[in-house]
């Protein structure tokens, strides 16, 4: 069985020794002027473990030293070489378009954690101060319910606005050095920002310096920074599928490429 690590912009052999899952030798299956980097495995890898993630990522990171890499989703195993070539044939144009767009670029991950409880507490205290002299003549249950809901809405709105201002301030410094970005805000109340930035290799030192600037600007925020990675989050493939050889299996490229955030992105 063949385990796939990534698609690269070369049809040549991998000159240096690279080892993947189960200690197997990593090699390139060429197709036209690109290739699929693979190794042989005895059986499908059915569980995502830390060792599998680290071995997979280690291969992808090694490849990015010399090639443009389209990372492949974890646990992608095909039955035989012909199935790999079938996928390469059907998606050749899409792979080439992505390589042209992503050549010379790497991905960085940034997570920002803020003290949500303290932020919300300050907002609540400010709300109470503004409304401490307000007297309500009608204190019916219905009126009280409406006032409580209005208070809750105003506090939540102020919390979100505060988060947006903080995120914008961070993104101003980082975004100017990025070619593309994906921001996810307030995934939880404490996780203020989870972002990935696509950065040119020749601009990555500027990006790192910008991050150091914002990291030291405030002591109430905790930052998690990772990279450079292959561009895991910026590969675009269409949702289409095709038979893969005569095995009866179907290979869907959007399920093969687009890998989730690598484990290392959660590390400081």
N, C-alpha and C positions, 0 to 999 in steps of 0.2 A: 504494500500500500504506500501511497505517496502523500507526504505531508507538505503543504505549501506554506512558505514564509512570506513571500512577496513577489511582485513583478518588477523587474529592473529594465533599464534602458540599455541592455547589452545582450548580444547573442553569443558572447564568448564564454570561455571557461572561467571559473573563479580561481585565480592563481594561487592564493594562499589557502591553507587548510582552515576550514570553518566547520565546527561541529554543532549539531542541533539536538533535537529530542533523542533520548536513548543513546546519546553519544554517537549518533550516526553522522556520516560524512554529508556535508551540504554541497549540492551541485546545481548547475543551471540547465534547464531544459529550454533550448533555443526555439524561437518562432520568429521568422523574418528577422528584424533587427532588435527584438526585445527577448526577454526570457522569463521563465518562472523558476524561482529559486526554491529547491525542494530537498527533502531527504527521505530515505526509506524508513518506514515504521512497520512493526510486526502486526499491529492491529490499531483500529481507531482509538484516539485518545478521547475518552468520554467525559472526563472530569477536568475542570479548570482548577489546577493547584498552583501554589506559588512557584514551585519548581518549573512547571510547564510555562507559566507566564514569563519567568525570568529567562529561560532558555530561548523561548520564542523571541523575546525582545532583544536578547543579546545578538541573535543572528541579524535581526532587522537593523540594529544600530551598527553592527560591523559592516553591513552592506552599504549603508548610507555614507560611509567614508569614501567610497569610490563610485557609487552609482546613484541615480535617481530611483527611489524605492516607492512603490505603491504597496503599503503594508496590507497583509492579508489577515482576515479574522482568525482568531485563535481556533484551534481544533478543526481546521479545514483539511480534510483527507479525501483524496480521490482514489479510485480503484487501481488505475493504471495510467501509464504515460499518455496513451491515446486520449484519455478523458481530459488530461491537462491541455493537450494540444487543441482539442475541440473547443474548450473554453477560450483559449488564446485566440483561436481563429475567429470566433463569434464576437469577441470584444476587443479585437486588435485596435480598431479605430478609437474606441473609448479610452483604452489604456494609453495610446499615443497622445491623445488630447490632454489627458491628465498629466502625463510626463512633461509635455511642453509647458503646461501652466505651472507645474510645481518644481521644475528643474532649478537647482540652486537655492532652494528654500527649505527651511526646517520649521518645526512646530515647538512652541513653548507652552507650558501649562501654568496657570496662575490661579490659586484659590485664596480668598480673603475671608477671614473669620472675624466677626466683630462681636462686642458684648451686647447682644440684643436686649437682655434684661435691663441693663443700665440705661440703654438708649430709650427703651419704652418707659422706664421709670421716670426719666427726666421729662419726657413728653407728657406723661400723666400729671406730674407735679406742676408743669407749666399750665396745663389745662385747668387744674384746680385753682391755681392762683388767679387766672383770668376770670374765673366764674365764682369766686368765693363770695362776692357781694350780690350775686343774683338771687332774688327771692321769687319763689313760685307759689302763687296763691292756690292753684288747683293741684293737689297732690294725690289725685286718684290713681288707682293701679294702672289704668290705661296710659295716663300721662307719664307716669314714672317709667313705664316700659318704653315708651317712645323716647324719653330723654336718655335712658340708658343706652338704647340702640344708637341714638345720635352721637352720644359720647364715644361709644365703641367705634363707630364709623370714623369720626374725626381723629381719634387716636391712631387707628390703622392707617388712615390716609397720611397723617403726619409722619408715621413710621416709614411708610413706603417712600414719601418724598425725601426724607432724610437719607434713606438708603440710595435713592437715585442720585442725589447730590454727591454722595461719597463715591459711588461707582463712577460717575462722570469724571470726577477729579482724578481718579486712578487711571481711567481709560484715556484721558487727555495725554498723559505722559507715555503710556505704552502704545496706544493706537497709532501715533505718528511714525513709529518705526516698524509697523506691520503692514503687510500686503493684504491681509484679510484677518478676520477675527470672528469668533463665536462666543457670545456672552450669555451665561445663564445666571439670573439674579434671584437671590432669596430662595434657593432650593429648600432650605430650612431657614428658620429665623436667624440662626447664628451663622450660617454659611451665606455671607453677604454676596459673594461673587465666585463663580466657577467659570473660568475663561480659557480659551486656547487662542493663540496668536500665530499666524503664519508669517515668518520673518525670513528675509533674504540672508543667506549665509554671511555675506560681506557686511551685513548690518546688525548681526547678532550681538556684537560687543556694545553697540549703542543701545540696543534693547535691554541688555543686562544692566547697563549703567542707569537707564531710566528706571528700571525696577528697584535698584538700590536706592535711588533718590526717594521714591515713594515709600519704600520700606522703612526708611529712617524718619519720615516726615511725621508720623504719628505712632505713639507707643501703645495705643489702645486697640490696634489692629494686629492680627496675626496672619502672616503670609506663608503660603506653601508654593514653592517655585520648582519647576522641573523642565528639563530639556537641555540641549536640543534633542528632539525626537524626529523620526520620519513623520511625514504629514498625515497622521492617522485620521484627522477629522476633516480634511479638505479634499479628499478624493471624491469625485462625483461619477457615479455610474448609473445607467438607466435601469429601470425595473423590467427586465425581460429575461426569459430563460430559454434554454435549448437542451435537447437530448445530449448526453455526454457519452459518446461511443455507443457500444452495444450493450452496456451494463443495465440499461433501463433506468439509470439514475438521472436526475435533472440537476444541472448546475445553474444557480442563479447568482449573477455576479454581484448584485447589491447585497447578497447575503455572504459573499466571499470577501469582498474588499472592506469597506467601512467598518473597521474594528473599533470597539469601544476604547475609552481612555485607557492607556497602559497603566499597569499597577504602579509603576514608578512615579506617575504624575501626582500621586497622593503623598509623596515623600517631600520633605523640605529640602 
